[in-house]
Amino acid sequence: MLSTGTSENPAPGSNFERYFEMVPALSAKLKDEVFRVRHQVYCEDLGFEPSRPDRRETDPYDAQSLHLLIRSVHAGDYVGCTRIVRARSHDMQPALPFERVCVDAIDRSIVDPAILDDENHEHSSESEAAVPATVPDHR
């Protein structure tokens, strides 16, 4: 049974809503905020990706993703983002980012992307939750 915690020992993550709120990035304006936060984190701060003149970090998986912004309740600014990437095996290969990035590290005894594409599995029902990108002041 999942513990919800007590007043002396709150459940993990129970204080999140005191400080942050999740905002679905459903409009073009909010998605632009996602790309700006990702650029700040992945390009400027961590250097995982090259800096871009438009200061937006995007990739081919954005079109098949549900993007979420993390907003500071107190300051009102966006301090992070994450996304859920839905697989589209017929549109892209690899269907999910982890299949590209972790191609040599995937333990195929646990999950094998090639098997997910056979007639007994619906790869399109798979998804990947991204690790949140958080601006330096809120890590």
Secondary structure, DSSP 8 states (H G I E B T S, - for coil): ----B-SSSB-TTTTHHHHEEEEE--SHHHHHHHHHHHIIIIIIIS-SS---TT-----GGGGGEEEEEEEETTT-SEEEEEEEEE--TTT-SSSSHHHHHTTTT--TTT--HHHHTSTT--GGG-EEE---EE-GGG-
